[in-house]
Amino acid sequence: MKKAIIAIVALLAAAGVSIGAFLAVKSKSENETKQEELMQNDLILFDFDADTINKVEISCTDGDYTFEHTEDEWNLTQYSDSYFDTNQTKLQGIVTFMASLEAKENYGELTDEIKAGYGLDNPYVVTVSGNSQSYTLYLGNQSPTGDIYYSYIDEKDNIYAIPTSIISNIISTRLELKNSDFIPYKTNEIIGITLERDGEEKYSLELDTEKNSWKLPDKYEMLSVDQTKVSSLLAVISRLTAELMLPEDENDITTYGFDEPIAKFTVKAADGTSKTLLFSKYGQNSQMYTYVYNQEAKQVETFYSGDLDFIDKEPIDFVLKKVECANLHSTSEFEIISDELNVEFTLNANEGWAKYKDNDIDLEKAVVLGYFENFFNKFAYVALEGIDVENTPILENPVFTSKFTDINGKSTQVDFVEKENSEFCYVFVNEEYTGTFTSSEFINGDDSVSYAFDLFCKQAEIEK
């Protein structure tokens, strides 16, 4: 019995030692974990909701700038130099990376001597604020290896090392803060564009806000603007981004040839602002790159020349080049008068018949209808080759005339008058000059109206 008691006491003693050792190890582990957590928490410099930020202030050798966020956009509101449009991506990146900023290492206590050693005596300063809270980061030199930046914040009396990969999204030059887009407008914000070339206005387009359609100046009123072509142009210019932004210099105008630009492009926005851009072919790579000067921002940028083909366009490039004079299914009568052909038809394509002289033509036969449509479309649709609104040709001795009457009794007459010393014809509609000309090839030759009429007559088995 005594031996048993001794054994139990020994076991209890051993257990006590084991428990004590376990508790000691556990306590040490917990202390180390807590210490690690404290150290880790110390490296967290900022932790806030980026969506609450509506103001960014930057102070650096390039100048002092204040940006404010209003109506889903960052705008430069205070600056120490000239105004410029804001790089939205850069500003949003600054806020995003500041919101969860964590250092890589704590370099110890912050003193004036140490500040100077790390370039923090004259730092790059960025402050973001919102909801009555502000957060300021001070950035000094980059490490010799280039992998970190030295920094500090007001809330902590230490110097911290932050990875360059993070800081590169926060620190910015003046050029990086600038919007590098060709224009700072979205397509639905643009209401006017004008292109001048060689000192003359080549085209000007304005948005009719009531009809929500684009129009050329009044002198082109006889022409129909191709809305899809204008929309395509706006989509291009609103997406263009500079390949390179050059440092600002007061001599930029003459240095890059903008005192004698090859083109001048003005874009007007619905908010009343406008942007004017000058174009210059400068340097040995002028075939590949075109220099562009943003007058408002006083900024020189380069773009791929192939993306700027709109500076070579003419009004003809924005109008419907294939103009419908009549539609087969809404025409009840038509007549053609020319040296080659004089014919009159009555018809109702919807009911499937046409009449020529004493011939009844069955348009319900698919082959016959196909040849008839080919004949009709040769003169019912005019393919414009160019615009000449400055000219005032006289309607006399037309080489080809087509007259149409639609099912509602409305009449339309189209006359073609030879353009002097050329293979083109001026186009008149209802005896009024349209300001356009077309090729005369449709009148004679293997692809002419006469040839198409011959093919139709043969297929329909009628006498001409």
RAVENTA-V547913 format. One record per residue. N is the residue number from 0. SS is DSSP state (helix for helix, strand for strand, loop for the rest). PHI is phi in degrees with one decimal (* if undefined). Layout:
n = [N;N]
ss = [SS;SS]
phi = [PHI;PHI]
This chain:
n = [0;1;2;3;4;5;6;7;8;9;10;11;12;13;14;15;16;17;18;19;20;21;22;23;24;25;26;27;28;29;30;31;32;33;34;35;36;37;38;39;40;41;42;43;44;45;46;47;48;49;50;51;52;53;54;55;56;57;58;59;60;61;62;63;64;65;66;67;68;69;70;71;72;73;74;75;76;77;78;79;80;81;82;83;84;85;86;87;88;89;90;91;92;93;94;95;96;97;98;99;100;101;102;103;104;105;106;107;108;109;110;111;112;113;114;115;116;117;118;119;120;121;122;123;124;125;126;127;128;129;130;131;132;133;134;135;136;137;138;139;140;141;142;143;144;145;146;147;148;149;150;151;152;153;154;155;156;157;158;159;160;161;162;163;164;165;166;167;168;169;170;171;172;173;174;175;176;177;178;179;180;181;182;183;184;185;186;187;188;189;190;191;192;193;194;195;196;197;198;199;200;201;202;203;204;205;206;207;208;209;210;211;212;213;214;215;216;217;218;219;220;221;222;223;224;225;226;227;228;229;230;231;232;233;234;235;236;237;238;239;240;241;242;243;244;245;246;247;248;249;250;251;252;253;254;255;256;257;258;259;260;261;262;263;264;265;266;267;268;269;270;271;272;273;274;275;276;277;278;279;280;281;282;283;284;285;286;287;288;289;290;291;292;293;294;295;296;297;298;299;300;301;302;303;304;305;306;307;308;309;310;311;312;313;314;315;316;317;318;319;320;321;322;323;324;325;326;327;328;329;330;331;332;333;334;335;336;337;338;339;340;341;342;343;344;345;346;347;348;349;350;351;352;353;354;355;356;357;358;359;360;361;362;363;364;365;366;367;368;369;370;371;372;373;374;375;376;377;378;379;380;381;382;383;384;385;386;387;388;389;390;391;392;393;394;395;396;397;398;399;400;401;402;403;404;405;406;407;408;409;410;411;412;413;414;415;416;417;418;419;420;421;422;423;424;425;426;427;428;429;430;431;432;433;434;435;436;437;438;439;440;441;442;443;444;445;446;447;448;449;450;451;452;453;454;455;456;457;458;459;460;461;462;463]
ss = [loop;helix;helix;helix;helix;helix;helix;helix;helix;helix;helix;helix;helix;helix;helix;helix;helix;helix;helix;helix;helix;helix;helix;helix;helix;helix;helix;helix;helix;helix;helix;helix;helix;helix;helix;helix;helix;helix;helix;helix;helix;helix;helix;strand;loop;loop;loop;loop;loop;helix;helix;helix;loop;loop;strand;strand;strand;strand;strand;strand;loop;loop;strand;strand;strand;strand;strand;strand;strand;strand;loop;loop;strand;strand;strand;strand;strand;strand;strand;loop;loop;loop;loop;loop;loop;strand;loop;helix;helix;helix;helix;helix;helix;helix;helix;helix;helix;helix;helix;loop;loop;strand;loop;loop;strand;strand;strand;strand;strand;loop;loop;helix;helix;helix;helix;helix;helix;loop;loop;loop;loop;loop;loop;strand;strand;strand;strand;strand;strand;strand;loop;loop;strand;strand;strand;strand;strand;strand;strand;strand;strand;strand;loop;loop;loop;loop;loop;strand;strand;strand;strand;strand;strand;loop;loop;loop;loop;strand;strand;strand;strand;strand;strand;helix;helix;helix;helix;loop;loop;loop;loop;loop;loop;helix;helix;helix;helix;strand;loop;loop;strand;loop;loop;loop;loop;loop;helix;helix;helix;strand;strand;strand;strand;strand;strand;strand;strand;loop;loop;strand;strand;strand;strand;strand;strand;strand;strand;strand;loop;loop;loop;loop;strand;strand;strand;strand;loop;helix;helix;helix;loop;loop;loop;loop;strand;loop;helix;helix;helix;helix;helix;helix;helix;helix;helix;helix;helix;helix;helix;loop;strand;loop;loop;strand;strand;loop;loop;loop;loop;loop;loop;helix;helix;helix;helix;loop;loop;helix;helix;helix;loop;loop;strand;strand;strand;strand;strand;strand;strand;loop;loop;loop;loop;strand;strand;strand;strand;strand;strand;strand;loop;loop;loop;loop;loop;loop;loop;loop;strand;strand;strand;strand;strand;strand;loop;loop;loop;loop;strand;strand;strand;strand;strand;strand;helix;helix;helix;helix;helix;helix;helix;helix;loop;loop;helix;helix;helix;helix;strand;loop;loop;strand;strand;strand;loop;loop;loop;helix;helix;helix;strand;strand;strand;strand;strand;strand;strand;strand;loop;loop;loop;strand;strand;strand;strand;strand;strand;strand;loop;loop;loop;loop;strand;strand;strand;strand;loop;loop;strand;strand;strand;strand;loop;loop;loop;helix;helix;helix;helix;helix;helix;helix;helix;helix;helix;helix;helix;helix;helix;helix;strand;strand;strand;strand;strand;strand;strand;loop;loop;loop;loop;loop;loop;loop;loop;loop;loop;loop;loop;strand;strand;strand;strand;strand;strand;strand;loop;loop;loop;loop;strand;strand;strand;strand;strand;strand;strand;strand;loop;loop;loop;loop;loop;strand;strand;strand;strand;strand;strand;loop;loop;strand;strand;strand;strand;strand;strand;strand;strand;helix;helix;helix;loop;loop;loop;loop;loop;loop;helix;helix;helix;helix;helix;helix;helix;helix;helix;helix;helix;helix;loop;loop;loop;loop]
phi = [*;-64.1;-65.8;-64.8;-64.2;-61.4;-62.7;-64.3;-60.5;-64.1;-62.5;-62.7;-64.2;-63.6;-63.2;-62.6;-62.5;-64.4;-63.2;-63.2;-64.2;-62.5;-64.3;-66.6;-64.7;-60.7;-63.2;-64.0;-63.6;-64.9;-64.6;-66.2;-62.8;-62.9;-65.0;-64.7;-64.0;-62.8;-65.3;-66.4;-63.2;-64.1;-80.3;-80.0;-85.7;-138.7;-151.9;-144.8;-83.0;-61.3;-69.2;-84.6;-84.9;-131.4;-149.8;-131.4;-119.6;-128.2;-129.5;-154.3;-65.8;-77.0;141.5;-115.5;-136.1;-126.8;-116.6;-126.2;-99.4;-140.1;51.5;63.1;-151.0;-89.6;-133.5;-75.5;-110.9;-138.6;-156.0;-94.1;-136.8;-71.0;-72.3;-149.6;-72.7;-88.7;-76.3;-60.6;-63.6;-65.4;-63.8;-67.0;-64.8;-57.9;-64.1;-62.1;-76.1;-68.7;-62.4;-133.2;-84.8;-131.0;-81.5;-88.6;-158.5;-95.1;-95.2;101.0;-60.8;-90.1;-131.0;-60.8;-65.9;-68.5;-52.6;-62.5;-66.5;-105.6;74.3;-95.6;-80.0;-137.7;-81.8;-81.7;-116.9;-130.6;-123.0;-116.7;-148.3;171.2;54.2;64.0;-118.6;-135.8;-137.5;-118.9;-117.9;-109.8;-117.0;-108.1;-74.9;-90.5;-65.6;-55.2;-82.7;80.0;-92.0;-140.1;-116.6;-86.8;-154.8;-155.1;-131.0;-64.6;-77.8;-135.0;-95.0;-135.3;-98.6;-123.2;-101.1;-117.2;-56.4;-58.9;-59.4;-86.4;-64.8;-61.3;-88.6;-109.5;-76.1;-146.5;-88.4;-57.9;-63.9;-70.5;-77.9;-79.7;-70.9;-94.4;-70.1;-57.7;-136.1;-91.1;-110.1;-87.4;-58.8;-78.1;-99.3;-88.0;-123.1;-165.5;-139.7;-138.3;-121.3;-111.1;-141.6;55.2;79.0;-125.7;-73.8;-95.2;-157.3;-144.3;-123.3;-130.0;-84.2;-81.9;-67.0;-71.6;-93.7;54.3;-140.3;-90.4;-138.9;-88.4;-56.9;-55.5;-66.0;-104.8;-61.9;-77.5;-103.9;-101.8;-72.9;-81.2;-61.5;-67.6;-69.4;-67.0;-60.2;-64.1;-62.5;-62.9;-62.9;-66.3;-69.9;-79.6;-105.2;-65.1;-128.3;-62.9;-75.0;-152.5;-112.4;-89.2;-56.5;-72.6;-150.9;-65.6;-96.5;-56.3;-56.3;-85.9;-57.5;-103.3;79.4;-79.7;-74.7;-134.6;-69.6;-79.4;-160.2;-134.8;-123.4;-119.0;-119.9;-106.5;-113.4;-64.8;-81.9;94.0;-87.7;-150.0;-126.7;-118.0;-125.1;-104.9;-120.7;-144.4;-93.0;-130.2;83.0;-74.2;-99.9;-65.7;-73.3;-92.3;-119.8;-117.0;-85.6;-125.7;-112.2;-84.0;-62.9;-66.5;-87.5;52.1;-126.8;-95.4;-136.0;-117.9;-133.0;-64.4;-58.3;-63.0;-86.3;-114.0;-64.9;-65.9;-77.2;-102.9;-79.0;-124.6;-54.2;-58.3;-75.4;-117.5;-114.0;-71.0;-79.9;-108.9;-99.9;-85.1;-91.2;-157.7;-113.8;-54.0;-81.8;-119.0;-103.3;-106.4;-147.6;-153.3;-139.9;-120.8;-129.8;-160.5;-65.0;-87.3;-150.3;-135.3;-140.8;-133.1;-132.3;-117.2;-163.1;-147.6;-63.3;-69.3;-92.6;85.8;-144.2;-147.6;-134.7;-132.2;54.8;-101.7;-98.0;-93.4;-110.8;-90.1;-84.5;-80.3;-77.9;-58.1;-66.4;-62.8;-59.3;-60.9;-68.5;-67.7;-61.5;-61.7;-63.2;-62.4;-68.6;-60.3;-114.6;-78.4;-119.5;-104.5;-90.4;-73.5;-105.3;-175.5;-119.9;-144.8;-73.6;-77.2;-82.5;-132.4;-66.0;-100.4;-80.7;-150.1;50.5;-61.3;-87.4;-158.1;-133.3;-126.2;-122.6;-129.4;-126.7;-89.6;-66.1;-97.8;90.4;-78.2;-106.8;-136.4;-124.4;-121.0;-118.2;-121.8;-114.3;-58.2;-84.3;-52.3;53.4;-155.1;-102.6;-122.5;-130.8;-71.7;-108.1;-117.2;-122.4;51.5;69.1;-116.5;-66.9;-85.0;83.9;-130.0;-139.0;-134.5;-72.3;-88.6;-62.9;-72.1;-85.2;-129.6;102.9;-72.9;-119.5;-90.2;-61.8;-60.3;-65.4;-65.3;-67.6;-60.1;-63.0;-63.9;-59.5;-64.4;-70.6;-84.6;58.4;-125.4;-82.7;-74.9]
